[in-house]
Amino acid sequence: MAKTDGPPPGRLIDVHAHLADGAFHGRLRDVLVEAAASGVAGVIGVAESADDCGRLAAAAEEFHADTTVPASCGAAAASPTSVMGACLGLHPVQTQADGAWESASLAELPPVFEHLHAHHAAPWLVGVGEVGLDFCPRTLACRGPSGEEECKAEQRRVLRAQARVARAMGLPLNVHSRSAGHHAIDLLAQEGAGLESSAPAPGTHGDGAVAAACGSWVERFACEPSGSGAGGGGRGAGAVLHAFDGKARFVRLGVERGFHFSVPPSAGRSPVMLKWIGACPLDRLLLETDSPALPEHKGDSNVPARAGAGLALIAAAHGVSVEAAAAATTANALRLFPRLKPLILRAGAP
């Protein structure tokens, strides 16, 4: 199906893409070259599981180590690429080997925290994610009708633990909130995750299981040398709620609590998103693709090069030019993910 015309080349940021997905295996550099040619200066990959964290970290290490590429790698190797950043975390839904969905548990966090600790000083580590809550029926049904409330409770514990580690590291969160938008906003606000939010009193929220799961990690990260990306623990580092499917009034509540919201290419076919894009202040809007998911047209493929697909919607909703919308979303992204900016400046990304 034909794509709509994209914006003129600029400096866009895709804040949420699944770069470790099998759809990009073996062609990630080409995907980033294509993104750069479409005006995307930076792409932030997100992980969903411990294994995903390992794959994404390896891809990021390879990308940033590859300062000189042999000519044998082809024409793409000599072309400018979008800069790659990464968020490591545990998604609320874990896909099993047989394709079945299972809700995330605290027991799955240690290897994720190990990855975060191993790479805490890596310049490409720009956030913690994809984390969040998922209360859609398919997810909650994984433990049977009697297990729905415990499923929700365990997801909340997992999110709280990761929010506390992110705060200790001084890193923002990249958040999934399907069918759980206001629940995620409330929990993140309780954890002081909003940009510049004050830290909550210890033990104010959650239970002993959360403290047991993350307490030692919080202490370790809080003791890391300043400037390493860790040891942030003073003020909240912020969060982006990606592809938010909740009501506009919850977006306004999220903005009040210091959060950002990102617009995927699929927003044009979502009445819910079209409503909240106008309700969200321009200085809290970001761009994302969630690629390879959420294309403009259902059934199509999606790539980071399509990050600008939502710009016309943002511009129309706020009465500004596409260029102004692009400049605003990029400034917002670099404010929320400050570790991405030096990578882009160093690379001289287009």
Disulfide bonds with the S-S distance in Angstrom:
none
